[in-house]
Amino acid sequence: MVVALNNKRSQGGRRKFKVSTRLTGRCFFCFLGAIWCIQMTGVMWTAMDDSASPGTVDTPPNPQKVVQASLRRTAEQRARESEKEKDQANAKKDSGLTTIAKQGSSQTEKKPKPKIMRPHYKPNPYGYRVQPEVILEDPKDHGIVPEEEEQQREVPEDQVLTAYLEPIDQSQWSIKPLPSRTTTPEDLTKVTFPRLNSCKRLMEQWPVDDFPDDDPFLPWIHDVFPTHDGKFIQFVAQNKNRCHSGTTEEEEAIIEHMRPQTALFEHVPLRKINEDQYRLSSHEDADPDTVGTRFVCRFKPSGDITFSEFNNDYEWVSFRKAQRYMFNSEGRDNKQIHTSQLLFKCPVPPALQESIRDGSSVVDDWATIFVDVIPIRTPPRYGHPGEFLVPHYAKAAEHIKKFDPHAEWGENHVLPSWEASGRWTNIPVCKPSLMEYESKTLEKIENAQVDVKEGELPKTHNLVSCLWASAGYTTRGHRFAVNDGQRRLMEWISFNKILGWDHFYIYDNTAAFTNDTSLQPIADMFPDDVTILKWPSKVCNNNPNNVDSPGERSSQYAAESSCRLRFGPHVKWIGQFDIDEYLVPMGEYKSVLPLLDKLDKEGTKVISFASWRAWPRASHVNPPVPIKDKKYCNSQHECFDLSVKKNTTLLEAYNCDRQKPGEKKQSMPAEKQIYRADYVTQHFIHYSTVTQTTLLSLDDYRAKYGKRYPFPDPQSRFGDEVNEGLMLHSKAVAHQDTAGWIRNCHKNFSAFSLCRLGYPYPEGSDETTGPQWNEGGWKYNCYVNKKIDNYWAPLLESKLQELGSP
């Protein structure tokens, strides 16, 4: 009996009350007898005081139960009196929220407040020193404004994008079962966004940076569009809870307030009660179309109701990644990158699908069909990700203690009417993406100029780029402004066209920093190869990674997902590289296309290339002009503004890699990829975070691959840097990083940092053999790729001359 009681207290995670099992029988029963006598005295006094109370038990108490109750009260009393001991125990925990995964328990313990990293860190002002270099002027600089931009439509009041904000009382979350909400329409706050008045400019006009934070149950939408077949309305949202992860009081208050954002990634089963009412339910009780939903979708003016579907089952993905939890109550789960993007879609009622598919529901660049998104409001589940899997995946988590919807939500938790619920309303349903942005490509499909296999969606492009770029921007912390975006884009597109890229989708983020110019003039140089989309939303946190609240590049993540989901269904391969990253074919390859054919034959869906920044060769940059400004240089040493000469290309200038071909991936900090658009279901700048393989059930995965864990992905691999291709990263060098360049680069001085000017080793030499510096005493620190200098750089220069580049 005592041993069982000890186990129960131990599982509670608070304090173990131990009674030795080695007590002699005599001492043990004396001990029980003493406690029984003490307890009996208390019971008798209680009975005397409560003799008139209804429900009083007149029979003597069971001695065994009295002992158990006494032991429980003693342990609880000691636990209450041991706050100092509990704090010391918690301090030993190595995670903010420790989930008892072995037992499948959702009980958690918090660690003490972490130490603030770089508490005195202060970023530069937003857009610090952004002044883009203009090599081609935007037509609007000369007063030439496209006709559609001149039109200012006044949207009817009943079609204005509106957010209805619902008050949130998180104290209700601790009540079991969860109380039903009692809001009325009068309790909601109405916020309108009349600026949205054009389907073609939806991405530009959507109120990303004006999100109504007062109601964090509303999804932080960045883009919305119908799928190519008109069957779904796709939403691309971001997890705004990731924008703040610091430990100051202000940051912690924001984290707590934004907790509902994490709940949106977790499904909630529903059961229909009557025509207009639904209640929370278990999987077994749920209706077939509401087993794994989170949002109610209401179409207007028809009034049809459907229920959202996740693009990926986030809980299953977390389970397959062997994560102890998907979210924790303290926030700060930014390392779990697949939960940065909330991707979901609303099924379109069958009666509306055809008019959405063929674009006829859009008249004069404005929608006639709208959709409301109504979130189902339940607290986040902070337990093991396998505790409440949908039935399709549940078998894999049979050993995990289950979330009990009956205990947590009750049997009659009825949702308020849609009029009394916080929601997004009047979201315009515009045209499918090709119809909206690639009319020429659509014409090719309609004229049968694109090969279409029976039963398959037409693939309008073989290899495309999804690119988030800007004419000028600041690096993390707004530490340094990169202002040569136009030049970089022009050279980068020209090079990749040589390699076999046949289209480029550019999400132009310039307007997040300045309206003085854009990337449009460069896009206009390639009218048949570039689709440019204005994407002015800002990153929500541009901090560096080594401060209290690390950065979250929300705008970039959302742009990538938007591009993949809008255009991916029509393409075969997507190459995910930035404009400072050059994929260079190696070996016998003189194009990327034969490599892609090779990948198809071997069944590879994702190929990665190691990323490590190269140094600009000193011979290819303009002579340094020393700057002695401690604040500007962030150092007592002189610095300079590094720029590449105009008579060379960035590819040639940065052809000074810090590792020999074939050695980069041994110690790489990151990677970039080319991947099959129909295989990767979520991508995160560097990595394929979710694939079709990840989403297989455990039985299906074992049947196909014969093993349990899906990592590394069985259909992905790294490229061979010697015989297939490598990546050259021409990342701009900040002026702060040139501080003390003479000391760091010359043999006569003791270096205190890296030399970021490239001095290439002579052929046959490296850091272990041969000379270590040139005749001037400058230390060698990088390697020239001969194929770039002898073949690719001259070819790029020739293409730029044909283009008539400035």
Protein Blocks (a to p, Z undefined) as FASTA:
>chain_A
ZZmmmmmmmmnomaccdddfkbcfklmmmmmmmmmmmmmmmmmmmmmmmmmpghiafbdc
dfklmmmmmmmmmmmmmmmmmmmmmmmmmmmpcbfbdcdfknopabdcdddddddehklb
ccddehihiacddfbdcfklnopacfklmpccdddfklgccdddddddfklmmpccdddd
fbdfklpccdddfkbocfklmmmmpckklccfklmmbccdfbdcddfkopaccdddddfk
lmpccfbfklmmmmmmmmmmmmmmpccddddfblmbccdddfklpcfklmmgcbdcdddf
klpacddddfbafklmmmmnopabfbdfkloilmmmmlmpccddddddfklmmmmmnopm
pgghiafbdcddddddddddfbdfklmccfklmmmmmmpccddfklmnojmlccddfklp
ccdehiacdddfklmmmmmlmmmmmnopaccdehiacdfbfbdcdddddfbdcdehilac
cfklmmmmmmmmmmmmmnopabdcdddfklmmockbcfklmmmmmmmlcccdddfbccfb
lcdfkbfbdcddfklmmmmmmmmmmmmmmpmbdcdddfkbccddehjbfbfklmmmmmmm
nopabdcdddddddddfklpccddddddfklnopabdcddddddfkbcfklmmmccfbde
hilmmmpcbdcddddfklmgbdehjacfbdfklmpcfklmmmmnopablcdcfkbccddf
klnoccddfbdcdfklmgoklmmmpmkbccfbdcfbdcdddehiafkgcjfbdfkopacf
bdcdfklmmmmmmmmmmmmmmnopZZ
